[in-house]
Amino acid sequence: MVNAAELFRDAQDKPVCIALVGAGQFGATLAAQAPRLPGVTIAAVCDVDAEKAARLAPEGATVLTDAMEVAGLDADVVVEATGHPETAAAVAEAAIAAGKHVVMATKEAEVAVGPMLAHLAAEAGVVYTLADGDQPSLLVGLVERARLLGLEVVMAGKSGEHDMVWNAEDELLTHLVTGHPYYLAAGFGDLWSGDRDAVRERAATVYGAPLRTPSDLTEMAVVANHTGLGFDAEELHAPIARWPELANLFRPRDAGGLLRKTGVVDMVTCLRRPDEASLAGGVFVVVRCDDAETWDMLAEKGIPVSDCGGYGVLVNPVHLLGLEAMASILQAVRLRLPTGARAPEPRIDMVARATRHLGPGHDLAMGGHHHDIDGVEPLLVDAGPIGDGRPLPFTMVANSRLTREIRPGTVLTAGMVEEPAESVLWRLRGQQDALFH
């Protein structure tokens, strides 16, 4: 972890000039934070909605609607936060070619071509990095911290965005933010404190609750590519679980847990009482160590440890979007260091599997907060080149059109969709496949 004083020591001599692409919540929180930091200015804000961009832009800053103009600006670093994979890939490539650092908050581009963009940045002598404030970067940092301390990372994960809050008096399970109740089968309260099998039963008692989304799997694939971790289940285990249960759940099966193998990524939907601390949006690692004195110390300090004493949970309970992104920006510009791996490798792809019959010409439009695609679901596979009938990454399936009939359960490949003309995302993925595979 970099000392904050080191980042600001040369603030007067090393000003940081930012070009922000994307005026959503991430961009808005970054724009609000930048004026508070010495030596930091936002030179430009770009968004397809000119009014949104203008609202975020400080006095004197350039307001743009064409993201491709950003590379030509006089800025040190481009922050890409559009959430649009094609735009993000094109902006990042152009910025790197223009000698600018890139902070990538659009995980939908990172998951498909991040390793290639990092390679191009290294060749150009600039930094390409994940963005603190988003869960992937924060989880990569927590994994690195655990490894630095000599702890074995059994599993690295995130909490879904919204806790499930259980009120035992009313026997009511509600959504953390909206307060809307979930539909429950009888007996959920009996599963409050349970072992592995009881936790598995929880999911069967909750109706209509999305326990995993494309965004969740995207983020865990990004973490795997930056840490070398793998995956244990193609859709992730994603249990509904309480914070103190994590050390018991995410351990090997022969030790009473869920995992068939260790060194993996996964996620959890956090279950808690109204008076308990939230883990919504947080990240955590389950670590193992054979030192009994260490585990006794952790337990004494209130760290959740397994009942067998060999596994513990280290947690960062929040992610604060653009508020935290400045750490990645300053580190990239002033120290020339990424928050994430220097050279990530494509280890995992998130791909798309049809959930129903889809006909030729069907538009696979991506939309919604979690970037869903109607008619398909995400799953994780080992990364590989997209040719020769291999699966096509989910974010490359997005916004394409089917060329043939697809049956339920079919994993989509490049030959099943129309390749978009002059796509930077597709071209970069081809270059990445040639470089790594």
N, C-alpha and C positions, 0 to 999 in steps of 0.2 A: 504494500500500500504506500503510495507516494505521500510525502509530507506536504501539507497544504502550504506551509511557509515557502517551500521550494518552488511551488508553482507561481507564487506571487512575488518572489524575491526580485525578479527582473521585470516587474510589470511596467515600470516607467520606460525601460529601454526596449522591451519586447511587447508592444501592444498586440492585441489579438483582434483581428477584424473578421467578422462572421457574415457569411451569406446563408440565410435560412430559406430552405425550400419546403413549403408546407405550413399552413397557418391553422392547423388543427390544435387539439389540446396540448400535444407535445410541444409544438412550436410556440403556442401562447405562453406556456409556463417558462420556456426558455427565454422568450422575449421579456417577460416580467422580471426574470432574475438577472439578466445581463447588466442592466444599469447599476446594480449594486456592487459590481466587482471592478476593482481597479484595473485599468488598462484594457478593458473589454468593450468593444462596440459592435453593434449590428449594422452592417453597411447596406444590407439589402434584405428584403423579404419578398418571396415569390409564392404566389398561389393562383390557381385558375380563377378564384374569386378575388377580384381586385380589391373589393371593399374589405374583405377579411384581411388581406395582406396589408392594406393601408392602416387598419386598426392596430396591427402589431408593430408596424414600422416606426422607429423613433424619428424625431425631427431630423431632416437631412438625409435620411436613408432612402435608397432607391426602391421603388415598388414595381414588381414585375409580374406578368402573368405567363410568360414563356420560360419554362425552367431551363431550357437549353441556353439562354442568355447568361445564366449565372456563371458559367465557366470563364466568361470574358471579363468579369468584374475584378476590381482591385480588392481582393479579399484573401485572407490566409487560409481559411477553412470553410468548406461547404458542409452544412448540416442537412442531410436528406431525411425529411420526415413526412413524405406525402402518403405513405402506405400503398403506393401504386408501384408494383414490381417493375414494369417496363420503364416508367419514368425514372425510377430510382436507379436502375441499372445504367440508363443513358446519361443521367446527370453525373453519377459517380465516375463513369469512364471519362467523360469530357473534363471533369474537374481534375482528375488525376493527370490527364494529358496536359492540362494547363499548369501543372505544378502546384496544385492546391491539395491540402489535406482533406480527407473526407471522414465525417462522422455519420455512420449509417444507422438511422433509427427505423428504416423500413425493412423489417425482418423478412418480408415476403420476397425481396430481392436477395437479401443476404443468404437465405436458405438455399437458393438455387445457384447463385454465382459468386457468393462471398469469397471463397478461396481464390477465384480468378481475379477479382478486384484487388484483393490483398497482394497477389503476385504482381499485378500491374503497378500498384503503388510502390512496392519494394524496388522494382526496376526503375521507377521514376524518382526515387529518393524522397517520397512523401509517405505520410502515415494514413492508412485506412483502418478504421477502428469501429467496433461496436459502440453503442452509446449507453453510458451509465444512466440510470433512471428507468431503463427497460430491464425486464427480468433476465434476458440472456446475459448481458454484460455483468450484472450484479451476481448472477449465479456462477459465471466463469470465475469472477474474482473470489467468491467464497470457496470454490473448488481449489483454486491456486493457493489460497490461504491455508486450507486444511493440509494440502500436500507439503507446503512450506514447513508446517509444524510436524511433519513426519507421520501424519495420520493417513490411513488407507481410506479412500473414498469408496464406500460400498454403493452408494446411490446419491445422485444429485437431482433435486427437484424443485418445483414451484407449487405454490398454492393457486388454485383458480381465483378469478377476480373477486368472487363473492362468496362469503361464508354462508353456511347453513346454520341458523340459530335455533336451538331447541329449548322450548319452554316446557318443562316437565309438568307444571301445574295445569296448563291448558292442553298438554299433549299436542303442541303445535310446532311445526317446523317452518321457519320463514326465511325469505331471502334477505340478506344483510342490508342491501341498499333500499329496495322497494318496500320491504315488509310484507310482500305477497306470500301467502302460504303455499307450501308444496302439498301435493296430494299424497297421502300416506296409506299404506296398508297397515293393518293392525299389527301391533307388536314392535314398532320402531323403538319405543322407550326401553324395551327389554334388551336392545342391542347397544345401549349407551356405552357400557364398558364391556368390550368384547375381545375375543381372540381373533385370529386370522379368519376363521370361518364365520364368526359373527359379523365381522366388518364386511365380508363379502355379501352377507345377507342384507345389509343396509341398503345397498344399491337396488336390490329387488323390491324393497318396500317403498321406494320413492318414485313417483310417476312424473314424467315430463320435465325432469331436471337434467340439463346438459352437463354431464360430468367431464366432458372433454370437447374441445372445439378445434377447428383448423389452426387458430392462432396458438393454442396450447402446444399442439404437435410441432408447429413451425418453430416455436421458441426452443423446444427441447432438442430438435434436430440441430439448430444453430449451436446450442451448448455442446452437443456431442462433437460437432465439427471443430470446435475450438478447444476441446479438452481431451479428445481421444476416447471418451466414454462411449458405450454402446447402448442398446436397448434390449429389454427383456420381453416385451409384449408389443406387437405391431400397432396396437391401438392404445398402448400404455395401460397399466393396471388402474390408475386413477381412482383409488378408493375414496369413499366418504369417511374421513377419519379425524379424530381429535389429535391435537398437537402432541400430547404425551404418548400417543400410540405409535408415532412414526418410527421410533427405534425398533419396536417389536415387529412392525409390518414390513419395513423395507430391509429385511435381512434374508439370508438364504432359507429355502423351504425346509431343509433338514434342521434348521435352528428354530423353526416355527413361523417363518415369515412367508412372504409372497414370491420371492425372487428365485428363479431357476438359475440365474447367474448374477454375478456382482459386477461393479464397475459400470453402472447403467444410469440412464436418465429416466425420470417418470414424473408424476404430478399427483396432487391430492386436492380434493374438495374439503375444505376445513369445516369441521363440525364443532360447535361450541355452545355453551350456555350464554345467556345475555350478559352475565357478569364476568365472562372470561375474555382474555385478550384475543384480538383478531390476528389471523395469519393471512387475510385476504390480500393477494398480490405479493406476498413475501416469497423468499427463496430459502432453501435449506439443503444441507448435506447430512447424510447418515455416514458416520465414520466408525472405523473399527480399530481397536488397539488392545493388546494383550496385557497391558500394565494395569493391575488391579488398583494400585494407588491412584492412578490417573482417573479411573472411573469412579472411585470413591470420592475424589475431589469434585468431579463434575456433578455427581449426585448431590453432594453437600451444597453446591452452589445453585441447585434447582434446574440443572440441565437434564432434559428427559433422557434417560438411559434405559436400555432393554432389561427385561426381567432376568436375563442370563448374565448381565453385567458386561457384555462384550461390545455393545453398540450404543452410540450416542448420537444426538441430533444437535447440529449447530445451525442457527437461524439468523437470517436478516429479514425481519418481518414486513418490510415495506419496499415499494418502488415508487419513485416520485417524479417520473417523466422528465420534462425539461428542467425541473429544479435541480436535478442531479447531473444532467448532461454536461454541465460546465466542467465537471471533473475530467471527462473524456476530451473535451475541446482543449482545455488548457494543457493537459498532458500531451496531447498530440502536437500542439503548436510549440509549446515551450520546452518540452522534454523529448519530443519525437518518439513517444512511446504510445502503443495502443492500450486500451482497456479491453483485453481479449488477447487471443494468440497473435503473435507476429506473423505466423504462417499457418493459418487454419487449413485443414485438408478436408475434402469431401468424403465423409465417412457414412453419413446417413442422408437419404432423400425422403421427403414426405411426398407421397404420391396419392392418386385419386382412384377410388373404387366405386363403380356404379352401385347404387342402392335400389334402382328400379330400371325397367326397360326404357332405353333412350333411343330415339330414332335418328336417322341421318338428318343433318341440318339443325339439330338441337343446339341452342346457344348455351354455353356453359358460363353464364354470367356470374362473376364474383360480386358479392355485396354484403351489407350488414356490418355490424361492429366486429364480428369475428371472422369476416371474409369467407363466409360459407359459399358453396356452389350447389345450387339445387340439383338433386339427382345423384350426387356423389358424396363420398365420405373420405376423410383422410386416413392414411396409415403410414407407418414407417417401414422402410426397407433399407438394406445395405445399398450404399451409393454405387452407381455405375453409369456408363455412357448411355445416352438416351436412344442410340440407334439399336439395330438388331432386335427390335421387339421388346426392349426393356422398358420399364415403367417411365412415364413422363412426370416430372415434378409437378406437384399440385398447382403451384403458382404459374406454371407454364401452360397447364390445362386451362387456367382461368381466362375467361373472356374469349375463348376460342369456339369453334363450331365443329361438331362431329361430322365425319365423312362417311360413317357407316352405322349400321344398327349395333347397339350394345346391350348385352344381356346383364341382368343383375349379378353382381359378384365379379364382373370383369374389371381388371385393373387397366386403366387407360394408358396407351402407348402413343408415341409420336405419330405413327401411321394412322391413328384413329381420328386425328383432328387436323384441321387446316392450319398449316404453319403460317403465321402472320408475315406479311411482307416487310422486309427491312427491320426486323425486330432485333434490337440490341441485346435483349435478354437471351434470345435463342442463339444469337451469334456468340455471345460470351460463354454460354453454356457449352457450345461446341468447342470453343477454345479450352475451356476448363477440362472437358472430357479428354481432349487430346493431350493436355499437359499432365494430368494425373492418372489417367486410365490407359 
